[in-house]
Amino acid sequence: MAALRPSRRKTTGTRKKRIFHRRKVCRFCADKSLEINYKDSKTLRYFITERGKIIPRRISGTCAKHQRSLTQEIKRARTIALLPFVGSMDSG
Protein backbone atom coordinates (compact mmCIF):
# COMPACT_ATOMS: atom_id res chain seq x y z
CA MET A 1 0.00 0.00 0.00
CA ALA A 2 1.35 3.42 -0.95
CA ALA A 3 2.16 5.87 1.81
CA LEU A 4 0.13 9.06 1.83
CA ARG A 5 2.06 12.18 0.95
CA PRO A 6 1.57 15.21 3.22
CA SER A 7 -0.08 18.27 1.71
CA ARG A 8 2.34 20.92 0.46
CA ARG A 9 -0.09 23.79 0.96
CA LYS A 10 0.11 25.70 4.21
CA THR A 11 -3.05 25.63 6.27
CA THR A 12 -2.76 29.13 7.71
CA GLY A 13 -6.26 30.08 6.66
CA THR A 14 -5.31 32.03 3.52
CA ARG A 15 -6.93 30.70 0.39
CA LYS A 16 -5.35 30.87 -3.02
CA LYS A 17 -6.97 33.50 -5.25
CA ARG A 18 -8.63 32.19 -8.37
CA ILE A 19 -7.26 33.80 -11.50
CA PHE A 20 -9.69 34.22 -14.38
CA HIS A 21 -8.07 33.96 -17.79
CA ARG A 22 -9.96 35.54 -20.63
CA ARG A 23 -10.33 33.22 -23.62
CA LYS A 24 -8.21 34.45 -26.51
CA VAL A 25 -10.02 34.92 -29.80
CA CYS A 26 -8.45 34.44 -33.21
CA ARG A 27 -8.09 37.86 -34.87
CA PHE A 28 -8.58 36.39 -38.32
CA CYS A 29 -11.78 34.52 -37.39
CA ALA A 30 -13.23 37.56 -35.61
CA ASP A 31 -12.51 39.99 -38.45
CA LYS A 32 -13.09 38.31 -41.83
CA SER A 33 -11.64 41.29 -43.70
CA LEU A 34 -8.14 40.59 -42.33
CA GLU A 35 -6.05 38.49 -44.68
CA ILE A 36 -2.82 36.65 -44.00
CA ASN A 37 -0.43 37.66 -46.77
CA TYR A 38 3.34 37.46 -46.93
CA LYS A 39 3.50 40.97 -48.43
CA ASP A 40 1.85 42.49 -45.34
CA SER A 41 4.92 42.47 -43.10
CA LYS A 42 3.34 44.97 -40.70
CA THR A 43 0.67 42.43 -39.68
CA LEU A 44 3.11 39.51 -39.64
CA ARG A 45 5.52 41.34 -37.31
CA TYR A 46 2.87 41.12 -34.57
CA PHE A 47 3.26 37.33 -34.61
CA ILE A 48 7.05 37.13 -34.32
CA THR A 49 9.28 37.99 -31.36
CA GLU A 50 12.04 40.57 -31.44
CA ARG A 51 14.43 37.64 -31.85
CA GLY A 52 12.58 36.52 -34.99
CA LYS A 53 10.79 33.47 -33.57
CA ILE A 54 7.17 32.71 -34.46
CA ILE A 55 4.86 33.19 -31.48
CA PRO A 56 2.92 29.99 -30.61
CA ARG A 57 -0.87 29.90 -30.79
CA ARG A 58 -1.35 29.44 -27.04
CA ILE A 59 0.19 32.89 -26.62
CA SER A 60 -1.06 34.70 -29.74
CA GLY A 61 -4.59 33.25 -29.53
CA THR A 62 -4.95 32.33 -33.20
CA CYS A 63 -6.85 29.19 -34.18
CA ALA A 64 -5.03 26.16 -35.61
CA LYS A 65 -6.13 26.83 -39.18
CA HIS A 66 -4.91 30.41 -39.20
CA GLN A 67 -1.73 29.58 -37.26
CA ARG A 68 -0.73 27.15 -40.01
CA SER A 69 -1.26 29.71 -42.76
CA LEU A 70 0.37 32.42 -40.63
CA THR A 71 3.48 30.26 -40.19
CA GLN A 72 3.63 29.59 -43.93
CA GLU A 73 3.34 33.28 -44.81
CA ILE A 74 5.98 34.28 -42.23
CA LYS A 75 8.37 31.75 -43.76
CA ARG A 76 7.63 33.11 -47.25
CA ALA A 77 8.24 36.67 -46.08
CA ARG A 78 11.55 35.59 -44.54
CA THR A 79 12.81 34.02 -47.77
CA ILE A 80 12.30 37.24 -49.73
CA ALA A 81 13.77 39.32 -46.86
CA LEU A 82 10.61 41.12 -45.73
CA LEU A 83 11.00 39.64 -42.25
CA PRO A 84 14.19 38.67 -40.41
CA PHE A 85 15.21 35.06 -39.78
CA VAL A 86 17.03 36.26 -36.66
CA GLY A 87 16.40 39.47 -34.76
CA SER A 88 19.06 41.92 -33.66
CA MET A 89 21.80 40.26 -31.63
CA ASP A 90 22.64 43.26 -29.42
CA SER A 91 24.31 42.12 -26.23
CA GLY A 92 24.15 45.04 -23.93
Buried (B, 14 or more C-beta within 10 A) or exposed (E): EEEEEEEEEEEEEEEEEEEEEEEEEBBBEEEEEBEBEBEBBEBBBEBBEEEBEBBEBEEBBBBEEBBEBBBEBBEBBBEEEBBBEEEEEEEE
